[in-house]
Amino acid sequence: MTRLGESVARAGELLAQDLSSDQTVQRLLQETGSRRYLDLTDLSAKEQAELIAARTVEVLPGVDKLAERIEERRAAGKGLKIKLGIDPTAADVHLGHAVPVIILSRFQRMGHDVTLLIGDFTAKIGDPTGRTAERPPLTDEDIAQNLAGYREQVRPFFDFEKVTFVQNSEWLAPYTFPELLGLLSQVPVSQLLQREDFRNRLAAGSGLTMSELLYPIAQGLDSVALDCDVELGGADQLLNLQMGRKLMELKGQKPQLVVTMPLIEGTDGTGAKMSKSKGNYVGLSAPADDVFGKIMSVPDRLMEPYLKAWTEWTDEEIARALSRVEERSLHPMDLKKILAGEVVTALYGIEAAMAARAGFVAQFSKKSFSDVETPVVELAEHGASPATAVLSQVLGFQPSASAARRVAKQNGLRLVVETDGGQEAVVLAEADAIRPLGEVVTETVAKVAGAGRVYLKAGRKIAELR
């Protein structure tokens, strides 16, 4: 049995136990958290390829081709040459940025050679992927500052001592105009304009500069210079990554394989990608309590993609935990606490994770909301309005009734009823969210023994209903 198989067997015993128990959860977090440092070189080429593919959107030209390339390199006594390009465009990094780094760490622990390519040259162009307007170029000072912040914040997920750093200005800066013209003569403009974001911007009459149009060419030349076996990138980077394959072919090299990562949905449950501009992110430099609390506020449906993105759990372990939730032998809140604990463990260690868990329980599970200053909604005045209107028009918790309805649709809207024994949370379905709030409260309270104060909770925002 492989080292990973042994860990999975130990974790399997814990997953069958009481996962509301602090002791069991701590043992589980220790077991699964230790996998971030687990040597994976004993896995076969097929097992390595499948473990990578399980956390990706796509492996091109196929998972079997990845296994074949691993086997070829092993036969030559070498590992794959893996590349991840980073354009250091911001000083602060969030959990969405950690996704490709976690996959890169797995490649690293499988014995492959990892290169982090710092796009100091391409950062001055600005990756246009997903943008509706041209991005301002960065200065050398901006790039150096952002890179320092990036390295420090993703360090918990990645061993920087076992990686090669290169900057693409080394080969792009001296690239001559005749060389560029010769290369461009072999690349159809239609291939560059396949990008949907380019077409949308042109259709909308927005600007599209030649430097942006040539960005995929520059990124492809990075792959040529490094002669890499595999390049990682977000799913929205697919056309850029495929350009690397094409240029490598034109240069007579064996084309790289492409591994694309999922784009992680933000914590607000609206379906938008995690982004600082939208405020729906979890910062890697945030305090442990804040990280834990923010993850606890996400809709239940995000537990599966979040478990896949940020933990070392196998697909079978995730499926087993989710099946327990469906069977009601595991409360969704208990699984979410484990997920939050996994992330905090990665960032700050097991002790910080258990402390954050205890703090959350003390504040939100056992402590009365009456000890916390919250807005008050008088049902005598607003009980005839639906919860969606109360959230948007009365409390201002949501920008609109339709936004509040989306929160309910994603299981993010709850009535919390205080009892003598603590609290009982009732998820409001979308249909309940558009009924008169007074009626819903009356029906809910009638079903809860020893009901006391009632609160309306949307994400982490809370209001008392009187």
N, C-alpha and C positions, 0 to 999 in steps of 0.2 A: 504494500500500500504506500502511496506517495505521502509526503509530509502534509500536503493539502488535504488528502483523503483522511488522514488521521485527525486533523483539526475538525473536519466536517463531522466525523463520527462523534467527537467529544461535544461539539456544539449541538448535534442532533439530540443528545440526551437532555441537554438544558432546554431546548426548544419545546420539549414535551412536558416540562415542569410548569410551575406557577410563575408566569412572567410578570405578575404584579409584585412579586417579592424582590426587595432590594438586593438580597443576597444572591438570588438566582441571576438577576440582571447584571450585577457586578461581575459574576463569573462568566456570563455570556459575553459581556463587553471585553473582558480580558482575553477571552479566547479568540473572538473575531477581530479585535483590535490588533492582536499580535500578528495576524496574517499580513499586515502592512509591511512587515519585515521578513516574511517567510521566504526562504529560498525555494524557487520554483524550477530549478534546473533539472529536477528529477522527473518532470512531466515529459511525456513523449511529444513529438512535433505536432501530432494531431491534437493532443490535449491542450497544448499551448495555444494553438490556433483557435480552438473552440472556446477557450477561456477568454481570449481577447474578443472574439466575435460576439460573445454573450453580452458584452457591454457596449457594443457599437451599433450604429445604424446600418452600416454597409462596409463590407470588405471587398474591394475590387482588385483583380477580376474574380475573386472567389476565396472562400475559406480554405478550400482544398489547395489552392495555389499558394496561400500563405504557409500552410503546412509543408508543402513541397519546398518552398524557399528556405524554411527553417532547416529542413532535412539536408538540403544541399550545403548550407553553410556549416552545419554540424559535421558533415562528412569531410569538409575542408578544415575542421578544427577551429571554426570561427562562429561568431554570432551575427545576427542580422544588423545592418546599419539602419538605425531608426532615427527619423528626423521629426522634430516639432518646431515650427516657426512661431516666434513671438514678436509681435509689433508692440513695443512698450508704450502704449498710448495713454495710460493712466497710472497714477501712483497707488490707488486703492484697488484691491482685488476682492472679488466675491466668490462664493462657492461655485457658481457657474464656470468660472475660469479654472477651477480645480479639476474638472472632469477629464480633460485630455491628459493632465499631469498624472492623475491616478492610473490611467491606462499606460502611460509612459513608464511609470514606476513598475508596473507588472512586467513589461518588456525587459526592464532593467534587471529585475529579480529572476527572470528566465535566462539570464546570461547574455543578453544582446547588448550591442554597443549603441548608446543613446547620445544623440547630439541635439542640443538646444540652440537653434539658430536665432540670433537676435537680429531682428529686422531694422537695424539702425538706418539703412539706406531706404528701404521701402516705407518705413515709418514717416519719412519726409514726403512721400507721395500720399500715403494714407489709403488703407484698404477700403475700397468703396462698397464692400459687401453689405447689403441690407440698408444702405444709406439713401436718403432722398435728396441729399445735397452734398456738395464737395466738402470734405473734412479739412480743416486748417492744418497745414504741415507742422511738424514738431521741430524744435531746435535740438542741437546736440545736448544741451543742458537738460532739456525736458526728458530726452531719451534716457540719459544717465540716471536721473532722479527716479523716473518711473521704473527702470530696470531694478534698481536697488530695492524699491518697495515691493516689486513683484517677487524677487528671490526670497526676501524675508518672510513674506506672507504665505507662499506656497511651500515653504520648507517642511512643514509637518507632513506633507504628502509625498515628498520626493527627496532622494539622497543626492544632493548637489556635489558631493565629493566623487561620485562615480559617473560624471557626465562631461562631455566635451562641449565647450562654448565656442561658437564662431559668430562672426558678424558679417552680414552679406555685403557690406561696403567693401570687403576685401576683394571680391571679384566683380561686383556691379559698378563700383566707382571707376575702375580703369577700362570698362567695356567700351569699345570704340563705336563710333557712329556707323562705319562701314560694316562692322560685325553685326550690329543691330539690324541694319537694312537687309543684310544677307539672311538673317534669321527670320525677319518679318515677311520676307518674300515667300516663305514656306508655310505661313500661318494664315488661313483665310479669315477675313474680317468677320464673316458670318459666324465663325466659331467664337470669336470674342463677344459678339453681340447676342449669343445665346442666353446670356445672363438676364434673368427676368427683371432684376433691379435696374439694369441699364435700359432695357426696353421701356419700363415704366417711367423712368425719369425723362427719356426722350419724348415719350407720348405726352407727358405732362408739361413739356416745354422747359424742363429744368436743365441746368447746365451739365455737361459731361465733358471733362477735360481729356486730352490725349494721355496725360500722365496716368489718369485712372484707367483708361482703356488698356494701357500697357502694364498695369499692375500684375495681371496673371502671368504675363511674359516674364516679369522680374522674378516672381515667385517660382516659376518653372525653372528659371536659370539657377536658382538656389539648389534644386534637386540635381541639376546637371553638374554643378560644381562639387557637390558632396557625393555624387554617384551612390545615392542611398537605395536601400531595399524597400523601405516602408516610410510613408509620410502620414502623419496624423493631422487631423483638422476637424473643425465643426462641420456638421451636415451642410451648412450654408456655404462652405468653402469648396464644395465638390468640383465645380468647374475650374477653380484655381488649381486644385490638386491634380485634376486630369490633364491640365496643361503641362504639368511637370512630366507626366508620362509621355506626352507627345514630343516634348522637346528632348527628352532622353532618347527616344527612338530616333529623332532626327540627327542626334549626335552619335548614333551607333551604340548606345548603352542599353542595358537590359532595363526596361521600364520598371519604375517603382510600383509597389502595391499601394493602394490607397485605403486608409482606415478612417472612416468618418464617425464623429462623436455626436450624440444627441444634443440638441439645444434644450437647456433646462428651463422649465416653466417657473415663473416667479412665485413667491409665497402668497400673493394676494388671490390666487385662484382664478384670475380673469382669462388665463390662457396665454398671456403675453410672456415673452422670454424674460428671464431674470436679468434685470438691468438697474443700474444705479439711477438712471434718469427717471425710471418709473417708481423707484422706491420699493421695489418688490424683491429685494435681495438680502442675502445674509453675508455680511462682510467678514473676511477671514481675520481681521484684526479686532472684531467686536468682542466685548467681554463674554466669558463663558455663559453667564446667566442670560445675556441678550440672545446669544446664538441658540441656546436651549429654548427660550421662550418664543422666539420667532418661528422655529420649526414646529413647535407645539401649536402654533396658530394656523397652520396651513390646512386646507381641506383634506379629508381622509384619502381622497382618490390620488393624492400626490405621494402617498407613502411608498407605493411600488416603484415609481420612477426615481424617487429620492434614494430608496434603499439600493437600487441598482447603480445609481450614479456615485454615491459617496461611501458605500460600505464595501467590505470584502466578502459579503454573503454570496453564496452560490444561488443560482436560479431555483434549485430545489429547496433551499432553506427559505427563500423569500416566499415561494409558493406555499410551503408548509405553514408559515406564520400567517399568511393571508387567508388560508383555508380555515385556520383556527378562528380568525375573526369572523368569517362567514358562518362558521358553525356556532359562533357565540361562546366558544370556550376561551376566547381571548378578546378582551375589550379593545376597540381601536385606539383608545387613549393610551393603553399600556404599550401597544406596539409603537405608537408615535413617541412615547417616552424613550423607548429603546433606540429608535432612529435618532432622536435628538442627542441621546447619550453617545451614540456612535460618532457623531460629528464632533461633539465636544471632546471626546476621548482622543480623536485624531489631532485636534488643535491644541489641547491643553493637558491631556492625560486623564487616566481613569479617576483619580481623586477629584479633579475639577468636575468631571462629568457627574459623579455621584453627589457632589455638593450642589451642583446646579439642579439635579433631579430633586434633591431634598428641598431646595429653595422653591422650586416650582410647585411642588406638592403643598408646601406650607402656605404659599401665597394664593394658589388657585384651586386646590382641591379640598383643603381642610379649613382654611381661614375664611371667615364670613366676609362677603363683599361689603357688608355693612361697616367693616373697619376701613374700607377704602372709599375715598371721595369719588362718587360717580354722578353723572347727570341723572335727572329724575324726569320720567314721563308720566303725567297724570292720565290714567285710563279714562277717567270721567270726561276728559276733554278730547283725548285722541284715540280712545278705544275703538271708535268706528272706522278708523283709518287702518289700512293694511300695514304690516310690519315694514314693507318696502318704503312706504311713504314716511313712516316714522323715522326710519334710518336716514332717509335722504332729506326730507323737508323739515323735520323737527330737530333731530340730533345732528344732522350734517355728517354722519359717519360715512355716507356714501355720496358720490357726486350726483346720482340720479336714482330714481326708483328702478330703472332697468338694470343699473349696476348692482343695486341691492338684491334684485331678483337673481342675478347671476351668482351672487354669493350663496344664496339659498340653494340654487340648482347644484352647486358644488359642495353641498353639505357644510357650509361655513356659518350658517345661521342657527343659533340655539336659544332656547329658553332655559335658564338655570334657576332651579327652585331650591331654596335653602330648606333644610330639614333639621330635626334634632340631631341626626347622625352625620350631618355634613351637607352635601349638595347632590342634586340629581340634574343632569343635563339632558335635555330633550332636543334632538335635531329637528328643525322645522323644514319640512319639505317645501318645494317651490309652490305647491298648491296652497299650503298653509300661510305662506308668506304674503299672499295676495288676498287672504280673507281678513275680516275685521280682527284687529289684534286683540281686542277685549274678549271676543269669543274664543280665540285660540288659547289665551291665558286661562280662562275659566275652565275649559276642557282639560287642559294640562294639569292644573292645580288639583282638579277633582281626582286625578289618577295617582297623585303622589301623597303617601301617608305622612302626616305631620308637616304639611307644607307651610312654609313661612314666606319670607320675602321672595320676590320673583324678579329676575334680571333678564334683559335682552342682550345677547352677546353676538357680535359680528366680528369674527377674527379675534383680535385681542381687545377690541373696544366694547365697553360694558355700560349699560344704563339700567337704572332701577325702574320697574313698572309699579305704580301704586294705584 
